[in-house]
C-alpha cells in the first residue's frame, strides 16, 4: 500500500463524497525508540499508534489505535485502563497476531495473569530486531521476532512488514507477516487466532443478556444485560452477515462500526486471496473482540471440516491483512470496502 489516497483514487470514481474528497494524504513519521522498546507512528502530526515490544509483554502489539480525528478505537485495559471499560481478557491488547494452538502451546491467551505453574503451557513472541523504519507519504516498519516456548527455544521465526497511511478521514495499515518453521509445526484448528483487535467500549455491541467473563486467574466478571448505555456497535461482513451472526462465518472483509462522540467510526479488516483458507472466518464477538482467524475451521464448522495447517522445518507461510479506520458523518459503504478489497487483492 503506497498511500491511502492512492488506494482510494480508483474507488473515488464512483464512490460517495466522503472518499472522493479525502484525497490529500498526510505525511507519516515512523520514529524508533529502541531504549523504550517501541516505535511511534504519527500521521499528519498526530499519534496514530505505537509498536510496543518490551519483554514485559508476551507478544508485540500496536497500541493504541487512533482514528484520524484522534478518537482512540482500541480498549485501554490493561496498559492504559479507562473508567467504566471492561477489564476481561488481559491478553487483548490493541492489535496483535498470535494463535491458540501451535505445537500444543497457547500463544494467544498468554498474559501477566497466567499463574507461574501454568506458564509452560504458553508461548511467547519475542521481537529481537527492528529491520526497517521509513517515513514519508507511506510509513514503513519491519521487524523480526521468534515464537518461543518458556525455555526460549524458537518454534517459528516471524518477519512482519507494516505500511501505514492516512488522509483527512482515514487511517490504514497493511500487515504482511511471514512465519518460517524452525522445526516441524502444526497449527491445530482452534478458536482463538490470528489477527486480533480489542475494541473501544463504544464499538462493542450492546448486550441484551447478562454476560459472564472468566479471566486467566479464574476471576468472574458479570455484565448485566441492558445496563451498558455506552456500547452501540455492530458488525457487517462482505457476505451481509450482521451483529452476532457474523461470528464463525467466512467473508472477504468485516467491519465494526458505531457512534463515537459526534462521528461515525468504523474499523474494517480485509482478507487477501493468497492467505491460507481464504476467505477467512470471523471471530467477531459482541463484547469487543474483533479477529480474523483462517485456521479455526474445525471450530467454526462444528467439526464438519478442518485445516490443521502444518509446516516442515524451513517451510514458511505468509498472512496479509489490511485494516482501515474511518471517521466522519458516515462509515465506509459496502461498495467502498469492496473496492478497497479488490485493490488489496492485487498486491503481493
Secondary structure, DSSP 8 states (H G I E B T S, - for coil): ---HHHHHHHHTTTS-HHHHT------EEEEEEGGGTEEEEEETTEEEEEEE--TTSSS-EEEEEB-TTS-B-B--TTTS--TTS----TT--SEEEEES-BTTBBSSS-STTS-GGGGGGB-EEEEEEEEEEE-BSSEEEEEEEEEE-TT--EEEEEEEEEEEEE-SSEEEEEEEEEEEESS-EEE---SSEEEEEEB-GGGS---SS-EEEE-TT--EEEE-TT--SS---EEEETT--BGGGGTT-B-SEEEEEEEETTEEEEEEEE--TTSTTSS-EEEE-TTSEEEEETT-HHHHTTTS----EEE-TT-EEEEEEEEEEEEESS---HHHHHHHHHHHHT--
